[in-house]
Every structure is written in structure tokens, then in C-alpha cells.
Amino acid sequence: MADWIPQPLELILDLERDRFGVVVGWDHDTRRITLRPPEGGRTWHPTRYRRATATDKLRARVNKLNKEGRPW
């Protein structure tokens, strides 16, 4: 994926942390990205990452809904 450039707000999976983030920064020279949690929060710089697959996106959505909880 050497030619792939993450796009702003694209969902990414940090492979080391097994954590989802959205792209909020990209340094073209170092190819370093900055992610933040989809729901907002502190940013971080992953070293190993890949773009989210359809399954990953579903998993991220389920995680978000579980965190929000459901009023019964």
C-alpha cells in the first residue's frame, strides 16, 4: 500500500493497539498519520495501521453503540 494516502476522517485500524481512529493529520514526508478516536478525544500516532475493511467498520459501529448503551 505504498501509494495509499489516508484521507481526512477515513477510518483506520491501529494494528498495535487494535483500536480504531479517524485520520486528522498526515505528514507527507514521513508518511506519519495522526488519529483520534471516532467519538473524539486524544490523538495518537500509530506506527502500524491499515484502512478499515467493511467488517472493521461494522465492528467500530457496534463498539460505539455498546459504549452509548441502550435505554430499556
Predicted model as a PDB file, atoms N, CA, C, CB and O in Angstrom, pLDDT in the B-factor column:
MODEL        1                                                                  
ATOM      1  N   MET A   1       0.824  -1.201   0.000  1.00 47.00           N  
ATOM      2  CA  MET A   1       0.000   0.000   0.000  1.00 47.00           C  
ATOM      3  C   MET A   1       0.866   1.262   0.000  1.00 47.00           C  
ATOM      4  CB  MET A   1      -0.936   0.000   1.212  1.00 47.00           C  
ATOM      5  O   MET A   1       0.469   2.278   0.570  1.00 47.00           O  
ATOM      6  N   ALA A   2       2.014   1.213  -0.616  1.00 57.00           N  
ATOM      7  CA  ALA A   2       2.922   2.352  -0.603  1.00 57.00           C  
ATOM      8  C   ALA A   2       2.312   3.591  -1.245  1.00 57.00           C  
ATOM      9  CB  ALA A   2       4.203   1.994  -1.309  1.00 57.00           C  
ATOM     10  O   ALA A   2       2.673   4.710  -0.881  1.00 57.00           O  
ATOM     11  N   ASP A   3       1.395   3.416  -2.193  1.00 79.00           N  
ATOM     12  CA  ASP A   3       0.797   4.553  -2.874  1.00 79.00           C  
ATOM     13  C   ASP A   3      -0.448   5.085  -2.173  1.00 79.00           C  
ATOM     14  CB  ASP A   3       0.455   4.174  -4.280  1.00 79.00           C  
ATOM     15  O   ASP A   3      -0.959   6.145  -2.536  1.00 79.00           O  
ATOM     16  N   TRP A   4      -0.930   4.371  -1.192  1.00 85.00           N  
ATOM     17  CA  TRP A   4      -2.149   4.771  -0.494  1.00 85.00           C  
ATOM     18  C   TRP A   4      -1.852   5.913   0.468  1.00 85.00           C  
ATOM     19  CB  TRP A   4      -2.761   3.576   0.263  1.00 85.00           C  
ATOM     20  O   TRP A   4      -0.924   5.837   1.275  1.00 85.00           O  
ATOM     21  N   ILE A   5      -2.646   6.966   0.374  1.00 88.00           N  
ATOM     22  CA  ILE A   5      -2.528   8.097   1.287  1.00 88.00           C  
ATOM     23  C   ILE A   5      -3.846   8.188   2.053  1.00 88.00           C  
ATOM     24  CB  ILE A   5      -2.206   9.444   0.518  1.00 88.00           C  
ATOM     25  O   ILE A   5      -4.889   8.424   1.444  1.00 88.00           O  
ATOM     26  N   PRO A   6      -3.821   8.007   3.377  1.00 92.00           N  
ATOM     27  CA  PRO A   6      -5.050   8.101   4.166  1.00 92.00           C  
ATOM     28  C   PRO A   6      -5.703   9.473   3.989  1.00 92.00           C  
ATOM     29  CB  PRO A   6      -4.753   7.839   5.656  1.00 92.00           C  
ATOM     30  O   PRO A   6      -5.033  10.505   3.990  1.00 92.00           O  
ATOM     31  N   GLN A   7      -7.004   9.455   3.841  1.00 94.00           N  
ATOM     32  CA  GLN A   7      -7.764  10.687   3.632  1.00 94.00           C  
ATOM     33  C   GLN A   7      -8.310  11.208   4.960  1.00 94.00           C  
ATOM     34  CB  GLN A   7      -8.917  10.450   2.633  1.00 94.00           C  
ATOM     35  O   GLN A   7      -8.541  10.422   5.879  1.00 94.00           O  
ATOM     36  N   PRO A   8      -8.518  12.516   5.074  1.00 95.00           N  
ATOM     37  CA  PRO A   8      -9.088  13.069   6.312  1.00 95.00           C  
ATOM     38  C   PRO A   8     -10.400  12.369   6.670  1.00 95.00           C  
ATOM     39  CB  PRO A   8      -9.323  14.589   6.167  1.00 95.00           C  
ATOM     40  O   PRO A   8     -11.258  12.148   5.816  1.00 95.00           O  
ATOM     41  N   LEU A   9     -10.532  12.031   7.932  1.00 95.00           N  
ATOM     42  CA  LEU A   9     -11.698  11.382   8.536  1.00 95.00           C  
ATOM     43  C   LEU A   9     -11.904   9.939   8.079  1.00 95.00           C  
ATOM     44  CB  LEU A   9     -12.930  12.176   8.224  1.00 95.00           C  
ATOM     45  O   LEU A   9     -12.941   9.346   8.374  1.00 95.00           O  
ATOM     46  N   GLU A  10     -10.927   9.360   7.359  1.00 96.00           N  
ATOM     47  CA  GLU A  10     -11.008   7.956   6.976  1.00 96.00           C  
ATOM     48  C   GLU A  10     -10.800   7.093   8.215  1.00 96.00           C  
ATOM     49  CB  GLU A  10      -9.960   7.614   5.880  1.00 96.00           C  
ATOM     50  O   GLU A  10      -9.942   7.390   9.046  1.00 96.00           O  
ATOM     51  N   LEU A  11     -11.581   6.032   8.337  1.00 96.00           N  
ATOM     52  CA  LEU A  11     -11.458   5.128   9.477  1.00 96.00           C  
ATOM     53  C   LEU A  11     -10.264   4.205   9.263  1.00 96.00           C  
ATOM     54  CB  LEU A  11     -12.760   4.305   9.676  1.00 96.00           C  
ATOM     55  O   LEU A  11     -10.125   3.573   8.216  1.00 96.00           O  
ATOM     56  N   ILE A  12      -9.406   4.142  10.279  1.00 96.00           N  
ATOM     57  CA  ILE A  12      -8.157   3.383  10.230  1.00 96.00           C  
ATOM     58  C   ILE A  12      -8.105   2.451  11.443  1.00 96.00           C  
ATOM     59  CB  ILE A  12      -6.911   4.340  10.203  1.00 96.00           C  
ATOM     60  O   ILE A  12      -8.610   2.786  12.515  1.00 96.00           O  
ATOM     61  N   LEU A  13      -7.497   1.291  11.264  1.00 96.00           N  
ATOM     62  CA  LEU A  13      -7.278   0.367  12.373  1.00 96.00           C  
ATOM     63  C   LEU A  13      -5.802   0.419  12.757  1.00 96.00           C  
ATOM     64  CB  LEU A  13      -7.713  -1.090  11.995  1.00 96.00           C  
ATOM     65  O   LEU A  13      -4.929   0.110  11.946  1.00 96.00           O  
ATOM     66  N   ASP A  14      -5.534   0.812  14.000  1.00 97.00           N  
ATOM     67  CA  ASP A  14      -4.183   0.784  14.560  1.00 97.00           C  
ATOM     68  C   ASP A  14      -3.914  -0.674  14.909  1.00 97.00           C  
ATOM     69  CB  ASP A  14      -4.032   1.743  15.832  1.00 97.00           C  
ATOM     70  O   ASP A  14      -4.543  -1.219  15.816  1.00 97.00           O  
ATOM     71  N   LEU A  15      -2.996  -1.304  14.207  1.00 96.00           N  
ATOM     72  CA  LEU A  15      -2.751  -2.737  14.368  1.00 96.00           C  
ATOM     73  C   LEU A  15      -2.090  -3.091  15.693  1.00 96.00           C  
ATOM     74  CB  LEU A  15      -1.895  -3.233  13.240  1.00 96.00           C  
ATOM     75  O   LEU A  15      -2.309  -4.186  16.212  1.00 96.00           O  
ATOM     76  N   GLU A  16      -1.298  -2.201  16.243  1.00 96.00           N  
ATOM     77  CA  GLU A  16      -0.628  -2.497  17.511  1.00 96.00           C  
ATOM     78  C   GLU A  16      -1.590  -2.399  18.689  1.00 96.00           C  
ATOM     79  CB  GLU A  16       0.549  -1.546  17.721  1.00 96.00           C  
ATOM     80  O   GLU A  16      -1.506  -3.190  19.628  1.00 96.00           O  
ATOM     81  N   ARG A  17      -2.490  -1.448  18.643  1.00 96.00           N  
ATOM     82  CA  ARG A  17      -3.429  -1.237  19.751  1.00 96.00           C  
ATOM     83  C   ARG A  17      -4.787  -1.884  19.518  1.00 96.00           C  
ATOM     84  CB  ARG A  17      -3.617   0.238  19.985  1.00 96.00           C  
ATOM     85  O   ARG A  17      -5.628  -1.908  20.417  1.00 96.00           O  
ATOM     86  N   ASP A  18      -5.004  -2.414  18.304  1.00 94.00           N  
ATOM     87  CA  ASP A  18      -6.308  -2.955  17.922  1.00 94.00           C  
ATOM     88  C   ASP A  18      -7.395  -1.931  18.260  1.00 94.00           C  
ATOM     89  CB  ASP A  18      -6.582  -4.315  18.643  1.00 94.00           C  
ATOM     90  O   ASP A  18      -8.389  -2.234  18.919  1.00 94.00           O  
ATOM     91  N   ARG A  19      -7.162  -0.714  17.783  1.00 94.00           N  
ATOM     92  CA  ARG A  19      -8.023   0.421  18.117  1.00 94.00           C  
ATOM     93  C   ARG A  19      -8.331   1.195  16.840  1.00 94.00           C  
ATOM     94  CB  ARG A  19      -7.351   1.347  19.182  1.00 94.00           C  
ATOM     95  O   ARG A  19      -7.464   1.375  15.984  1.00 94.00           O  
ATOM     96  N   PHE A  20      -9.583   1.651  16.724  1.00 95.00           N  
ATOM     97  CA  PHE A  20      -9.985   2.425  15.557  1.00 95.00           C  
ATOM     98  C   PHE A  20      -9.733   3.906  15.787  1.00 95.00           C  
ATOM     99  CB  PHE A  20     -11.462   2.181  15.230  1.00 95.00           C  
ATOM    100  O   PHE A  20      -9.812   4.408  16.908  1.00 95.00           O  
ATOM    101  N   GLY A  21      -9.431   4.581  14.704  1.00 96.00           N  
ATOM    102  CA  GLY A  21      -9.264   6.023  14.750  1.00 96.00           C  
ATOM    103  C   GLY A  21      -9.604   6.615  13.399  1.00 96.00           C  
ATOM    104  O   GLY A  21      -9.628   5.914  12.387  1.00 96.00           O  
ATOM    105  N   VAL A  22      -9.865   7.908  13.391  1.00 96.00           N  
ATOM    106  CA  VAL A  22     -10.077   8.614  12.137  1.00 96.00           C  
ATOM    107  C   VAL A  22      -8.881   9.522  11.895  1.00 96.00           C  
ATOM    108  CB  VAL A  22     -11.407   9.428  12.160  1.00 96.00           C  
ATOM    109  O   VAL A  22      -8.309  10.077  12.833  1.00 96.00           O  
ATOM    110  N   VAL A  23      -8.516   9.665  10.648  1.00 97.00           N  
ATOM    111  CA  VAL A  23      -7.347  10.456  10.274  1.00 97.00           C  
ATOM    112  C   VAL A  23      -7.646  11.940  10.475  1.00 97.00           C  
ATOM    113  CB  VAL A  23      -6.938  10.176   8.803  1.00 97.00           C  
ATOM    114  O   VAL A  23      -8.624  12.471   9.949  1.00 97.00           O  
ATOM    115  N   VAL A  24      -6.782  12.594  11.248  1.00 97.00           N  
ATOM    116  CA  VAL A  24      -6.896  14.043  11.433  1.00 97.00           C  
ATOM    117  C   VAL A  24      -5.616  14.755  11.013  1.00 97.00           C  
ATOM    118  CB  VAL A  24      -7.220  14.371  12.894  1.00 97.00           C  
ATOM    119  O   VAL A  24      -5.545  15.984  11.043  1.00 97.00           O  
ATOM    120  N   GLY A  25      -4.597  13.976  10.617  1.00 96.00           N  
ATOM    121  CA  GLY A  25      -3.360  14.576  10.158  1.00 96.00           C  
ATOM    122  C   GLY A  25      -2.536  13.601   9.348  1.00 96.00           C  
ATOM    123  O   GLY A  25      -2.606  12.389   9.553  1.00 96.00           O  
ATOM    124  N   TRP A  26      -1.745  14.146   8.414  1.00 93.00           N  
ATOM    125  CA  TRP A  26      -0.901  13.330   7.555  1.00 93.00           C  
ATOM    126  C   TRP A  26       0.339  14.130   7.220  1.00 93.00           C  
ATOM    127  CB  TRP A  26      -1.652  12.890   6.266  1.00 93.00           C  
ATOM    128  O   TRP A  26       0.239  15.256   6.732  1.00 93.00           O  
ATOM    129  N   ASP A  27       1.509  13.562   7.478  1.00 92.00           N  
ATOM    130  CA  ASP A  27       2.772  14.196   7.125  1.00 92.00           C  
ATOM    131  C   ASP A  27       3.313  13.465   5.902  1.00 92.00           C  
ATOM    132  CB  ASP A  27       3.799  14.162   8.324  1.00 92.00           C  
ATOM    133  O   ASP A  27       3.743  12.315   5.995  1.00 92.00           O  
ATOM    134  N   HIS A  28       3.290  14.130   4.773  1.00 86.00           N  
ATOM    135  CA  HIS A  28       3.688  13.503   3.506  1.00 86.00           C  
ATOM    136  C   HIS A  28       5.148  13.051   3.531  1.00 86.00           C  
ATOM    137  CB  HIS A  28       3.467  14.476   2.345  1.00 86.00           C  
ATOM    138  O   HIS A  28       5.473  11.992   2.994  1.00 86.00           O  
ATOM    139  N   ASP A  29       6.023  13.831   4.140  1.00 90.00           N  
ATOM    140  CA  ASP A  29       7.457  13.499   4.147  1.00 90.00           C  
ATOM    141  C   ASP A  29       7.764  12.247   4.956  1.00 90.00           C  
ATOM    142  CB  ASP A  29       8.258  14.662   4.701  1.00 90.00           C  
ATOM    143  O   ASP A  29       8.539  11.399   4.514  1.00 90.00           O  
ATOM    144  N   THR A  30       7.168  12.124   6.130  1.00 89.00           N  
ATOM    145  CA  THR A  30       7.451  10.970   6.992  1.00 89.00           C  
ATOM    146  C   THR A  30       6.417   9.857   6.840  1.00 89.00           C  
ATOM    147  CB  THR A  30       7.509  11.412   8.443  1.00 89.00           C  
ATOM    148  O   THR A  30       6.604   8.756   7.357  1.00 89.00           O  
ATOM    149  N   ARG A  31       5.332  10.145   6.134  1.00 86.00           N  
ATOM    150  CA  ARG A  31       4.202   9.212   5.961  1.00 86.00           C  
ATOM    151  C   ARG A  31       3.593   8.855   7.320  1.00 86.00           C  
ATOM    152  CB  ARG A  31       4.664   7.919   5.224  1.00 86.00           C  
ATOM    153  O   ARG A  31       3.070   7.755   7.498  1.00 86.00           O  
ATOM    154  N   ARG A  32       3.660   9.767   8.256  1.00 93.00           N  
ATOM    155  CA  ARG A  32       3.114   9.566   9.599  1.00 93.00           C  
ATOM    156  C   ARG A  32       1.711  10.154   9.657  1.00 93.00           C  
ATOM    157  CB  ARG A  32       4.030  10.214  10.682  1.00 93.00           C  
ATOM    158  O   ARG A  32       1.473  11.269   9.192  1.00 93.00           O  
ATOM    159  N   ILE A  33       0.784   9.392  10.233  1.00 96.00           N  
ATOM    160  CA  ILE A  33      -0.574   9.893  10.368  1.00 96.00           C  
ATOM    161  C   ILE A  33      -0.878  10.184  11.827  1.00 96.00           C  
ATOM    162  CB  ILE A  33      -1.584   8.888   9.798  1.00 96.00           C  
ATOM    163  O   ILE A  33      -0.235   9.664  12.739  1.00 96.00           O  
ATOM    164  N   THR A  34      -1.864  11.020  12.015  1.00 97.00           N  
ATOM    165  CA  THR A  34      -2.385  11.317  13.342  1.00 97.00           C  
ATOM    166  C   THR A  34      -3.830  10.856  13.352  1.00 97.00           C  
ATOM    167  CB  THR A  34      -2.259  12.850  13.700  1.00 97.00           C  
ATOM    168  O   THR A  34      -4.608  11.195  12.461  1.00 97.00           O  
ATOM    169  N   LEU A  35      -4.182  10.077  14.371  1.00 98.00           N  
ATOM    170  CA  LEU A  35      -5.546   9.573  14.523  1.00 98.00           C  
ATOM    171  C   LEU A  35      -6.162  10.130  15.791  1.00 98.00           C  
ATOM    172  CB  LEU A  35      -5.566   8.033  14.548  1.00 98.00           C  
ATOM    173  O   LEU A  35      -5.461  10.536  16.718  1.00 98.00           O  
ATOM    174  N   ARG A  36      -7.482  10.141  15.813  1.00 97.00           N  
ATOM    175  CA  ARG A  36      -8.232  10.419  17.028  1.00 97.00           C  
ATOM    176  C   ARG A  36      -9.373   9.417  17.080  1.00 97.00           C  
ATOM    177  CB  ARG A  36      -8.760  11.905  17.067  1.00 97.00           C  
ATOM    178  O   ARG A  36      -9.802   8.919  16.039  1.00 97.00           O  
ATOM    179  N   PRO A  37      -9.872   9.112  18.272  1.00 94.00           N  
ATOM    180  CA  PRO A  37     -10.996   8.188  18.357  1.00 94.00           C  
ATOM    181  C   PRO A  37     -12.190   8.729  17.563  1.00 94.00           C  
ATOM    182  CB  PRO A  37     -11.389   7.949  19.831  1.00 94.00           C  
ATOM    183  O   PRO A  37     -12.372   9.945  17.495  1.00 94.00           O  
ATOM    184  N   PRO A  38     -13.003   7.860  16.965  1.00 89.00           N  
ATOM    185  CA  PRO A  38     -14.152   8.323  16.186  1.00 89.00           C  
ATOM    186  C   PRO A  38     -15.108   9.204  16.990  1.00 89.00           C  
ATOM    187  CB  PRO A  38     -14.905   7.137  15.642  1.00 89.00           C  
ATOM    188  O   PRO A  38     -15.749  10.096  16.432  1.00 89.00           O  
ATOM    189  N   GLU A  39     -15.205   8.960  18.285  1.00 86.00           N  
ATOM    190  CA  GLU A  39     -16.119   9.737  19.131  1.00 86.00           C  
ATOM    191  C   GLU A  39     -15.450  10.995  19.691  1.00 86.00           C  
ATOM    192  CB  GLU A  39     -16.632   8.870  20.283  1.00 86.00           C  
ATOM    193  O   GLU A  39     -16.066  11.739  20.454  1.00 86.00           O  
ATOM    194  N   GLY A  40     -14.199  11.232  19.313  1.00 90.00           N  
ATOM    195  CA  GLY A  40     -13.467  12.392  19.810  1.00 90.00           C  
ATOM    196  C   GLY A  40     -12.540  11.984  20.935  1.00 90.00           C  
ATOM    197  O   GLY A  40     -12.703  10.917  21.527  1.00 90.00           O  
ATOM    198  N   GLY A  41     -11.584  12.818  21.227  1.00 94.00           N  
ATOM    199  CA  GLY A  41     -10.641  12.518  22.298  1.00 94.00           C  
ATOM    200  C   GLY A  41      -9.215  12.797  21.883  1.00 94.00           C  
ATOM    201  O   GLY A  41      -8.962  13.505  20.908  1.00 94.00           O  
ATOM    202  N   ARG A  42      -8.282  12.230  22.637  1.00 96.00           N  
ATOM    203  CA  ARG A  42      -6.853  12.451  22.422  1.00 96.00           C  
ATOM    204  C   ARG A  42      -6.369  11.814  21.126  1.00 96.00           C  
ATOM    205  CB  ARG A  42      -6.057  11.903  23.593  1.00 96.00           C  
ATOM    206  O   ARG A  42      -6.795  10.722  20.752  1.00 96.00           O  
ATOM    207  N   THR A  43      -5.487  12.508  20.465  1.00 97.00           N  
ATOM    208  CA  THR A  43      -4.894  11.981  19.238  1.00 97.00           C  
ATOM    209  C   THR A  43      -3.694  11.108  19.567  1.00 97.00           C  
ATOM    210  CB  THR A  43      -4.482  13.125  18.296  1.00 97.00           C  
ATOM    211  O   THR A  43      -3.134  11.180  20.661  1.00 97.00           O  
ATOM    212  N   TRP A  44      -3.307  10.277  18.596  1.00 97.00           N  
ATOM    213  CA  TRP A  44      -2.110   9.469  18.732  1.00 97.00           C  
ATOM    214  C   TRP A  44      -1.543   9.196  17.337  1.00 97.00           C  
ATOM    215  CB  TRP A  44      -2.415   8.139  19.487  1.00 97.00           C  
ATOM    216  O   TRP A  44      -2.200   9.439  16.325  1.00 97.00           O  
ATOM    217  N   HIS A  45      -0.326   8.694  17.309  1.00 97.00           N  
ATOM    218  CA  HIS A  45       0.383   8.413  16.057  1.00 97.00           C  
ATOM    219  C   HIS A  45       0.678   6.916  15.991  1.00 97.00           C  
ATOM    220  CB  HIS A  45       1.707   9.250  15.953  1.00 97.00           C  
ATOM    221  O   HIS A  45       1.596   6.443  16.661  1.00 97.00           O  
ATOM    222  N   PRO A  46      -0.071   6.173  15.208  1.00 96.00           N  
ATOM    223  CA  PRO A  46       0.203   4.741  15.090  1.00 96.00           C  
ATOM    224  C   PRO A  46       1.431   4.493  14.218  1.00 96.00           C  
ATOM    225  CB  PRO A  46      -1.018   4.006  14.509  1.00 96.00           C  
ATOM    226  O   PRO A  46       1.759   5.297  13.346  1.00 96.00           O  
ATOM    227  N   THR A  47       2.098   3.381  14.461  1.00 94.00           N  
ATOM    228  CA  THR A  47       3.236   3.021  13.619  1.00 94.00           C  
ATOM    229  C   THR A  47       2.856   1.935  12.615  1.00 94.00           C  
ATOM    230  CB  THR A  47       4.410   2.551  14.484  1.00 94.00           C  
ATOM    231  O   THR A  47       3.419   1.869  11.522  1.00 94.00           O  
ATOM    232  N   ARG A  48       1.907   1.093  12.985  1.00 95.00           N  
ATOM    233  CA  ARG A  48       1.397   0.053  12.080  1.00 95.00           C  
ATOM    234  C   ARG A  48      -0.106   0.220  11.990  1.00 95.00           C  
ATOM    235  CB  ARG A  48       1.777  -1.394  12.575  1.00 95.00           C  
ATOM    236  O   ARG A  48      -0.811   0.186  12.999  1.00 95.00           O  
ATOM    237  N   TYR A  49      -0.588   0.400  10.774  1.00 95.00           N  
ATOM    238  CA  TYR A  49      -2.017   0.647  10.590  1.00 95.00           C  
ATOM    239  C   TYR A  49      -2.447   0.217   9.200  1.00 95.00           C  
ATOM    240  CB  TYR A  49      -2.352   2.131  10.818  1.00 95.00           C  
ATOM    241  O   TYR A  49      -1.624  -0.014   8.314  1.00 95.00           O  
ATOM    242  N   ARG A  50      -3.754   0.117   9.034  1.00 95.00           N  
ATOM    243  CA  ARG A  50      -4.328  -0.167   7.717  1.00 95.00           C  
ATOM    244  C   ARG A  50      -5.710   0.463   7.662  1.00 95.00           C  
ATOM    245  CB  ARG A  50      -4.399  -1.710   7.439  1.00 95.00           C  
ATOM    246  O   ARG A  50      -6.311   0.787   8.686  1.00 95.00           O  
ATOM    247  N   ARG A  51      -6.194   0.625   6.444  1.00 94.00           N  
ATOM    248  CA  ARG A  51      -7.543   1.179   6.309  1.00 94.00           C  
ATOM    249  C   ARG A  51      -8.555   0.138   6.781  1.00 94.00           C  
ATOM    250  CB  ARG A  51      -7.832   1.605   4.831  1.00 94.00           C  
ATOM    251  O   ARG A  51      -8.326  -1.066   6.667  1.00 94.00           O  
ATOM    252  N   ALA A  52      -9.647   0.611   7.299  1.00 95.00           N  
ATOM    253  CA  ALA A  52     -10.679  -0.275   7.837  1.00 95.00           C  
ATOM    254  C   ALA A  52     -11.432  -0.972   6.704  1.00 95.00           C  
ATOM    255  CB  ALA A  52     -11.662   0.517   8.724  1.00 95.00           C  
ATOM    256  O   ALA A  52     -11.783  -0.355   5.699  1.00 95.00           O  
ATOM    257  N   THR A  53     -11.671  -2.265   6.888  1.00 96.00           N  
ATOM    258  CA  THR A  53     -12.485  -3.033   5.950  1.00 96.00           C  
ATOM    259  C   THR A  53     -13.955  -2.843   6.315  1.00 96.00           C  
ATOM    260  CB  THR A  53     -12.092  -4.548   5.966  1.00 96.00           C  
ATOM    261  O   THR A  53     -14.268  -2.200   7.317  1.00 96.00           O  
ATOM    262  N   ALA A  54     -14.848  -3.395   5.514  1.00 96.00           N  
ATOM    263  CA  ALA A  54     -16.283  -3.320   5.817  1.00 96.00           C  
ATOM    264  C   ALA A  54     -16.577  -3.986   7.165  1.00 96.00           C  
ATOM    265  CB  ALA A  54     -17.115  -3.995   4.690  1.00 96.00           C  
ATOM    266  O   ALA A  54     -17.397  -3.492   7.939  1.00 96.00           O  
ATOM    267  N   THR A  55     -15.911  -5.096   7.438  1.00 95.00           N  
ATOM    268  CA  THR A  55     -16.091  -5.786   8.719  1.00 95.00           C  
ATOM    269  C   THR A  55     -15.595  -4.923   9.876  1.00 95.00           C  
ATOM    270  CB  THR A  55     -15.353  -7.137   8.713  1.00 95.00           C  
ATOM    271  O   THR A  55     -16.236  -4.855  10.924  1.00 95.00           O  
ATOM    272  N   ASP A  56     -14.453  -4.265   9.684  1.00 94.00           N  
ATOM    273  CA  ASP A  56     -13.927  -3.363  10.711  1.00 94.00           C  
ATOM    274  C   ASP A  56     -14.899  -2.225  10.994  1.00 94.00           C  
ATOM    275  CB  ASP A  56     -12.570  -2.798  10.281  1.00 94.00           C  
ATOM    276  O   ASP A  56     -15.111  -1.851  12.147  1.00 94.00           O  
ATOM    277  N   LYS A  57     -15.488  -1.679   9.934  1.00 93.00           N  
ATOM    278  CA  LYS A  57     -16.428  -0.567  10.100  1.00 93.00           C  
ATOM    279  C   LYS A  57     -17.646  -1.013  10.902  1.00 93.00           C  
ATOM    280  CB  LYS A  57     -16.866  -0.015   8.726  1.00 93.00           C  
ATOM    281  O   LYS A  57     -18.147  -0.272  11.747  1.00 93.00           O  
ATOM    282  N   LEU A  58     -18.117  -2.225  10.633  1.00 94.00           N  
ATOM    283  CA  LEU A  58     -19.235  -2.770  11.406  1.00 94.00           C  
ATOM    284  C   LEU A  58     -18.832  -2.951  12.863  1.00 94.00           C  
ATOM    285  CB  LEU A  58     -19.708  -4.113  10.812  1.00 94.00           C  
ATOM    286  O   LEU A  58     -19.592  -2.606  13.768  1.00 94.00           O  
ATOM    287  N   ARG A  59     -17.646  -3.487  13.089  1.00 91.00           N  
ATOM    288  CA  ARG A  59     -17.146  -3.663  14.464  1.00 91.00           C  
ATOM    289  C   ARG A  59     -17.037  -2.330  15.198  1.00 91.00           C  
ATOM    290  CB  ARG A  59     -15.778  -4.358  14.448  1.00 91.00           C  
ATOM    291  O   ARG A  59     -17.391  -2.239  16.374  1.00 91.00           O  
ATOM    292  N   ALA A  60     -16.551  -1.299  14.516  1.00 89.00           N  
ATOM    293  CA  ALA A  60     -16.445   0.032  15.124  1.00 89.00           C  
ATOM    294  C   ALA A  60     -17.830   0.576  15.473  1.00 89.00           C  
ATOM    295  CB  ALA A  60     -15.714   1.005  14.173  1.00 89.00           C  
ATOM    296  O   ALA A  60     -18.012   1.190  16.525  1.00 89.00           O  
ATOM    297  N   ARG A  61     -18.792   0.353  14.601  1.00 89.00           N  
ATOM    298  CA  ARG A  61     -20.168   0.824  14.854  1.00 89.00           C  
ATOM    299  C   ARG A  61     -20.767   0.104  16.057  1.00 89.00           C  
ATOM    300  CB  ARG A  61     -21.063   0.606  13.607  1.00 89.00           C  
ATOM    301  O   ARG A  61     -21.413   0.731  16.896  1.00 89.00           O  
ATOM    302  N   VAL A  62     -20.560  -1.193  16.145  1.00 90.00           N  
ATOM    303  CA  VAL A  62     -21.073  -1.963  17.291  1.00 90.00           C  
ATOM    304  C   VAL A  62     -20.404  -1.485  18.572  1.00 90.00           C  
ATOM    305  CB  VAL A  62     -20.830  -3.488  17.092  1.00 90.00           C  
ATOM    306  O   VAL A  62     -21.077  -1.328  19.591  1.00 90.00           O  
ATOM    307  N   ASN A  63     -19.092  -1.250  18.544  1.00 84.00           N  
ATOM    308  CA  ASN A  63     -18.389  -0.734  19.720  1.00 84.00           C  
ATOM    309  C   ASN A  63     -18.987   0.592  20.168  1.00 84.00           C  
ATOM    310  CB  ASN A  63     -16.893  -0.565  19.423  1.00 84.00           C  
ATOM    311  O   ASN A  63     -19.197   0.819  21.360  1.00 84.00           O  
ATOM    312  N   LYS A  64     -19.256   1.461  19.205  1.00 83.00           N  
ATOM    313  CA  LYS A  64     -19.824   2.774  19.526  1.00 83.00           C  
ATOM    314  C   LYS A  64     -21.202   2.630  20.167  1.00 83.00           C  
ATOM    315  CB  LYS A  64     -19.919   3.645  18.261  1.00 83.00           C  
ATOM    316  O   LYS A  64     -21.490   3.276  21.175  1.00 83.00           O  
ATOM    317  N   LEU A  65     -22.047   1.791  19.588  1.00 86.00           N  
ATOM    318  CA  LEU A  65     -23.388   1.592  20.137  1.00 86.00           C  
ATOM    319  C   LEU A  65     -23.323   0.969  21.527  1.00 86.00           C  
ATOM    320  CB  LEU A  65     -24.222   0.710  19.204  1.00 86.00           C  
ATOM    321  O   LEU A  65     -24.115   1.327  22.399  1.00 86.00           O  
ATOM    322  N   ASN A  66     -22.401   0.052  21.743  1.00 86.00           N  
ATOM    323  CA  ASN A  66     -22.254  -0.548  23.070  1.00 86.00           C  
ATOM    324  C   ASN A  66     -21.808   0.474  24.102  1.00 86.00           C  
ATOM    325  CB  ASN A  66     -21.262  -1.698  23.022  1.00 86.00           C  
ATOM    326  O   ASN A  66     -22.266   0.435  25.244  1.00 86.00           O  
ATOM    327  N   LYS A  67     -20.910   1.398  23.716  1.00 82.00           N  
ATOM    328  CA  LYS A  67     -20.466   2.431  24.637  1.00 82.00           C  
ATOM    329  C   LYS A  67     -21.589   3.397  24.987  1.00 82.00           C  
ATOM    330  CB  LYS A  67     -19.299   3.189  24.044  1.00 82.00           C  
ATOM    331  O   LYS A  67     -21.688   3.867  26.121  1.00 82.00           O  
ATOM    332  N   GLU A  68     -22.436   3.689  24.001  1.00 84.00           N  
ATOM    333  CA  GLU A  68     -23.555   4.602  24.227  1.00 84.00           C  
ATOM    334  C   GLU A  68     -24.604   3.974  25.142  1.00 84.00           C  
ATOM    335  CB  GLU A  68     -24.193   5.000  22.892  1.00 84.00           C  
ATOM    336  O   GLU A  68     -25.281   4.671  25.898  1.00 84.00           O  
ATOM    337  N   GLY A  69     -24.728   2.668  25.065  1.00 82.00           N  
ATOM    338  CA  GLY A  69     -25.742   1.985  25.857  1.00 82.00           C  
ATOM    339  C   GLY A  69     -27.111   2.185  25.249  1.00 82.00           C  
ATOM    340  O   GLY A  69     -27.315   3.061  24.409  1.00 82.00           O  
ATOM    341  N   ARG A  70     -28.051   1.355  25.689  1.00 68.00           N  
ATOM    342  CA  ARG A  70     -29.418   1.479  25.197  1.00 68.00           C  
ATOM    343  C   ARG A  70     -30.348   1.660  26.374  1.00 68.00           C  
ATOM    344  CB  ARG A  70     -29.829   0.247  24.357  1.00 68.00           C  
ATOM    345  O   ARG A  70     -30.307   0.881  27.327  1.00 68.00           O  
ATOM    346  N   PRO A  71     -31.183   2.677  26.320  1.00 65.00           N  
ATOM    347  CA  PRO A  71     -32.175   2.820  27.386  1.00 65.00           C  
ATOM    348  C   PRO A  71     -33.272   1.760  27.238  1.00 65.00           C  
ATOM    349  CB  PRO A  71     -32.792   4.240  27.367  1.00 65.00           C  
ATOM    350  O   PRO A  71     -33.881   1.638  26.175  1.00 65.00           O  
ATOM    351  N   TRP A  72     -33.513   1.020  28.271  1.00 57.00           N  
ATOM    352  CA  TRP A  72     -34.538  -0.026  28.231  1.00 57.00           C  
ATOM    353  C   TRP A  72     -35.757   0.419  28.938  1.00 57.00           C  
ATOM    354  CB  TRP A  72     -34.041  -1.311  28.835  1.00 57.00           C  
ATOM    355  O   TRP A  72     -36.734  -0.326  29.013  1.00 57.00           O  
TER     356      TRP A  72                                                      
ENDMDL                                                                          
END                                                                             
